[in-house]
Amino acid sequence: MLLPLTNYLFIMTVKVFSALASSTRLAILQLLANTPLNVGEILELLNQRGIQISHRESVYRAVEKLRKAGLVDKLYDNERKSLLYKIKYKKLIYDFQNGNISFT
């Protein structure tokens, strides 16, 4: 049974799966699972992994989509004087039978 589009849980589930539908965004989540990073660091590490991205703006859009889906937090590091992104959850569990999504 499909839930109405006004259902917050349904909308957030769609946002999460949409955010996870990119190999680049999945790679970014893997990088952020280790340590918070800024956009420039993410770009450099993606390029080292063979994922060719030429513009910081592309990385910014990718991490912002992850943030809007509730998978990533944005914070300002005073010591580094940099805006960092960090992963919010290490695991995501989706119950297809009940349509429930949970994070740990």
C-alpha positions as CSV (number, residue, x, y, z in Angstrom):
1,M,0.0,0.0,0.0
2,L,1.4,3.4,-0.9
3,L,1.3,6.1,1.8
4,P,0.0,9.6,1.0
5,L,2.6,12.0,-0.2
6,T,1.8,14.2,2.8
7,N,3.1,11.6,5.1
8,Y,6.4,12.9,6.5
9,L,8.0,9.4,6.9
10,F,7.2,8.6,3.2
11,I,8.6,11.8,2.0
12,M,11.8,11.4,4.0
13,T,12.2,7.8,2.8
14,V,12.0,9.0,-0.8
15,K,14.6,11.7,-0.1
16,V,16.9,9.1,1.5
17,F,16.6,6.7,-1.4
18,S,17.0,9.5,-3.9
19,A,20.2,10.7,-2.2
20,L,21.6,7.1,-2.2
21,A,20.9,6.7,-5.9
22,S,24.3,8.1,-6.9
23,S,27.6,6.3,-6.8
24,T,29.3,9.6,-6.1
25,R,27.1,10.3,-3.1
26,L,27.6,6.8,-1.8
27,A,31.4,7.3,-2.0
28,I,31.0,10.6,-0.2
29,L,29.2,8.8,2.7
30,Q,32.0,6.3,2.9
31,L,34.5,9.1,3.2
32,L,32.5,10.9,5.8
33,A,32.1,7.7,7.8
34,N,35.7,8.0,8.8
35,T,36.0,11.7,9.6
36,P,34.3,15.1,9.0
37,L,35.6,16.7,5.8
38,N,35.2,19.9,3.9
39,V,34.2,20.1,0.2
40,G,37.8,20.5,-1.0
41,E,39.0,17.5,1.0
42,I,36.1,15.4,-0.3
43,L,36.9,16.4,-3.9
44,E,40.5,15.5,-3.5
45,L,39.7,12.1,-1.9
46,L,37.1,11.3,-4.6
47,N,39.7,12.1,-7.3
48,Q,42.2,9.8,-5.5
49,R,39.7,7.0,-5.7
50,G,39.3,7.5,-9.4
51,I,36.0,9.4,-9.3
52,Q,36.7,12.3,-11.5
53,I,34.9,15.5,-10.4
54,S,36.3,18.7,-11.7
55,H,34.3,21.3,-9.7
56,R,33.9,21.9,-6.0
57,E,30.3,23.0,-6.8
58,S,29.5,19.4,-7.9
59,V,30.7,18.1,-4.5
60,Y,28.8,20.8,-2.7
61,R,25.5,19.9,-4.5
62,A,26.1,16.2,-3.7
63,V,26.7,16.8,0.1
64,E,23.8,19.2,0.3
65,K,21.5,16.6,-1.2
66,L,22.8,14.1,1.5
67,R,22.2,16.8,4.2
68,K,18.7,17.5,3.0
69,A,17.9,13.8,3.2
70,G,19.0,13.8,6.8
71,L,22.1,11.7,6.2
72,V,24.8,14.3,6.8
73,D,25.3,17.2,9.2
74,K,27.0,20.5,8.4
75,L,29.2,22.2,11.1
76,Y,31.7,25.0,11.3
77,D,35.1,24.0,12.7
78,N,36.6,27.1,14.4
79,E,40.1,25.6,14.7
80,R,40.3,24.7,10.9
81,K,38.2,27.8,10.0
82,S,36.2,25.5,7.6
83,L,32.7,24.3,7.0
84,L,32.7,20.5,7.5
85,Y,30.3,17.7,6.7
86,K,29.9,14.7,8.9
87,I,27.8,11.6,8.6
88,K,24.9,11.3,11.0
89,Y,24.3,7.6,11.0
90,K,26.5,4.6,10.4
91,K,23.7,2.2,9.4
92,L,20.4,2.5,7.6
93,I,17.8,-0.2,7.8
94,Y,14.7,-0.3,5.6
95,D,11.8,-2.6,6.3
96,F,10.2,-3.2,2.9
97,Q,7.2,-5.0,4.3
98,N,6.1,-2.2,6.6
99,G,7.8,0.8,4.8
100,N,9.8,1.8,7.9
101,I,13.2,3.3,7.8
102,S,15.5,3.5,10.8
103,F,19.0,4.7,11.4
104,T,21.7,3.7,13.9
